[in-house]
Amino acid sequence: MGCLGNLLWFIFGGFLSGLSWFLTGILWCITIIGIPVGLQCFKFASLSLFPFGKEVVYGGGAGSLILNIIWLIVSGLPLALEHLVLGVVLCITVIGIPFGMQQFKLAKLALMPFGAEVV
């Protein structure tokens, strides 16, 4: 089921989500200081392309908190809003509910990506 879910996900919204994370990572990598943030974005772009069968575990310390605050102000809100809108649109139909739930998982990740680990 995970393989079929990932294939359908990629066609119906995963490509757009992954592209958003990838472009955000490129923008962060333009500056030398933002390279670690950009690399985190690339890691989550791969999650956004194929999220079924993967889980996000949150943790971290003070460094993660500071980076999450900066991230939220600069890039987190637009990505979270994108995932939230796509999730609501996908949840309109019964068939789209699993895909909408994945979008909501990615919206939470877009708000607090540092200290998160993909399992």
Secondary structure, DSSP 8 states (H G I E B T S, - for coil): -HHHHHHHHIIIIIHHHHHHHHHHHHHHHTSSTTHHHHHHHHHHHHHHHS-TT--EEE---HHHHHHHHHHIIIIIHHHHHHHHHHHHHHTTSSTTHHHHHHHHHHHHHHH--TTEEE-
